[in-house]
């Protein structure tokens, strides 16, 4: 049975890595590999324990799913490896919580929620930089006018804002996992340009002056 791969977002079939799996209170657990991109997914499947095939064998095998058997129903898919990342900077408790929650949303395949969290991080950043205005769009424009944001950084900030809005509202554009990963990359680039590189330059300057 073809399923949407959380890595390549292609409707693909999956090869079983551990064919028998194991069972706990949540169902049967499997490692599988996407036939398209070779990405690894971790699947938890619900099983009808009263089904004849389960009663006969006491286990679930891949052939059940391949034959379209209703005794095994994929319940959840988690992609590995997870994105493991702490915020590069901590502007506030809210910033740290929002960034970490965005990463968690990305890891469980929830791109709508992820981009909303990354948009919140953007808002905290522009406010930390002294932005003025009644909404995020106006605040980004104010930082552009003051020279804090270059044209490139304004473009990056705008796309984070717009895709974050798409995740929060029933707009035509629906962010995908890849879109959410791109938004994270843009957010990290923004942090690098506004905080990390200036701080590194300051530290190098201080080292030179201390000689």
C-alpha positions in Angstrom: 0.0 0.0 0.0 1.5 3.3 -1.1 1.8 6.0 1.6 3.1 9.6 1.6 6.8 9.6 2.6 7.6 12.2 5.3 11.1 12.7 3.8 10.5 13.1 0.0 6.7 13.7 0.2 6.2 11.2 -2.6 3.4 8.6 -2.5 5.6 5.6 -2.3 5.7 2.0 -1.2 8.0 1.0 1.7 10.3 -1.9 2.3 10.3 -3.4 5.7 13.6 -3.4 7.6 12.4 -5.5 10.5 9.8 -7.7 9.1 8.1 -9.0 12.2 8.1 -5.9 14.3 7.1 -5.9 18.0 4.0 -5.2 19.8 3.1 -3.1 22.8 0.0 -1.3 24.1 0.2 1.1 21.1 0.3 -1.5 18.4 2.9 -3.1 16.2 6.2 -1.2 15.5 8.2 -1.3 12.3 11.2 0.3 10.6 10.6 0.8 6.9 12.5 2.3 4.0 11.0 4.5 1.3 11.5 2.9 -2.2 11.8 6.4 -3.7 14.2 8.3 -1.5 15.5 5.4 0.8 14.5 7.5 3.8 13.8 5.6 7.0 10.4 5.8 8.7 9.2 4.4 12.0 5.6 3.1 11.8 3.1 2.2 14.5 0.2 0.1 13.2 -3.0 -0.8 14.8 -4.0 -4.5 14.4 -7.3 -6.3 14.7 -6.3 -9.1 17.2 -9.6 -10.9 16.5 -8.7 -11.3 12.8 -8.2 -14.9 11.5 -4.7 -14.2 10.3 -3.6 -12.7 13.6 -5.2 -15.6 15.5 -3.4 -18.1 13.3 0.1 -16.6 13.3 0.1 -14.4 16.4 1.9 -11.7 14.5 1.6 -9.3 11.6 3.7 -9.7 8.5 4.3 -7.2 5.6 2.3 -9.3 3.2 -0.9 -8.3 5.0 -0.4 -4.7 4.2 0.8 -5.4 0.7 -2.3 -7.4 -0.1 -4.5 -4.6 1.2 -5.6 -6.6 4.3 -7.8 -4.6 6.6 -6.4 -6.4 9.6 -3.4 -4.0 9.7 -4.0 -0.3 9.5 -1.1 2.2 9.6 -1.7 4.6 12.5 1.2 6.9 12.8 4.5 7.5 10.9 7.4 9.3 12.5 10.5 10.2 10.3 14.0 9.6 11.5 16.4 11.1 12.2 14.6 13.8 14.0 15.8 17.4 13.7 17.7 17.9 17.0 18.4 21.5 17.7 18.4 24.1 20.4 17.8 27.8 19.6 21.2 29.4 18.6 20.2 32.4 20.8 17.8 32.8 23.7 16.2 36.2 23.6 13.5 35.2 26.2 11.7 32.2 27.6 9.0 32.7 25.0 11.5 32.7 22.2 13.1 29.5 23.5 9.8 27.7 24.0 8.5 28.8 20.6 11.7 27.6 18.8 11.7 24.3 20.5 8.0 23.8 19.9 8.6 24.5 16.3 11.3 21.8 16.1 9.0 19.3 17.8 6.2 20.1 15.4 8.6 19.6 12.5 9.6 16.2 13.9 6.1 14.8 14.2 5.1 15.9 10.7 3.1 19.0 11.6 4.3 21.7 9.2 1.4 24.1 9.8 2.1 24.3 13.5 5.9 24.5 12.9 5.7 27.5 10.6 3.4 29.3 13.1 6.0 28.8 15.8 8.9 30.0 13.6 6.8 33.1 12.7 6.5 33.8 16.4 10.2 33.6 16.8 10.5 36.1 14.0 8.2 38.5 15.8 10.2 38.3 19.0 13.4 39.0 17.0 12.1 42.1 15.2 10.7 43.5 18.5 14.1 42.8 20.2 15.7 44.9 17.4 13.4 47.8 18.2 10.9 47.5 15.4 7.9 49.9 15.3 4.4 49.2 14.0 1.1 47.7 14.8 1.6 44.4 13.1 4.5 42.2 12.0 4.5 43.5 8.4 4.9 47.1 9.6 7.6 46.1 12.0 9.6 44.4 9.3 9.2 47.5 7.1 10.4 49.7 10.0 13.6 47.7 10.4 14.2 48.0 6.7 13.8 51.7 6.8 16.2 52.0 9.7 18.8 49.9 7.9 18.7 47.0 10.4 17.4 44.7 7.7 19.0 44.5 4.3 16.9 43.8 1.2 17.7 40.1 1.5 16.9 39.9 5.2 13.7 41.8 4.6 12.8 39.2 1.9 13.6 36.4 4.2 11.6 37.9 7.1 8.6 38.5 4.8 8.5 34.9 3.6 8.7 33.6 7.2 5.8 35.9 8.1 3.7 35.0 5.0 4.2 31.2 5.3 3.5 31.5 9.1 0.2 33.2 8.2 -0.5 30.3 5.8 0.0 27.8 8.6 -2.4 29.7 10.9 -5.2 30.6 8.5 -7.2 28.7 5.8 -5.2 30.3 2.9 -4.8 28.7 -0.5 -1.1 27.8 0.2 -0.7 24.8 2.5 2.9 24.6 3.9 4.5 21.2 3.5 7.2 19.6 5.6 9.8 20.8 3.1 8.4 24.3 3.3 8.6 24.2 7.1 12.3 23.0 6.9 13.0 25.9 4.5 11.4 28.4 6.9 13.6 27.0 9.7 16.7 27.6 7.5 15.6 31.1 6.8 15.0 31.8 10.5 18.5 30.4 11.3 20.0 32.6 8.6 18.3 35.6 10.0 19.6 34.8 13.5 23.1 34.3 12.1 23.1 37.7 10.3 21.5 39.8 13.1 23.1 38.1 16.2 25.8 35.5 15.6 28.0 37.2 13.1 28.0 40.6 14.7 28.9 39.0 18.1 31.7 37.1 16.5 33.0 40.3 14.8 32.9 42.1 18.2 34.8 39.3 19.9 37.5 39.3 17.2 37.8 43.1 17.5 38.1 42.8 21.3 40.9 40.2 20.9 42.8 42.4 18.6 42.5 45.4 20.9 43.6 43.4 23.9 47.1 42.7 22.4 
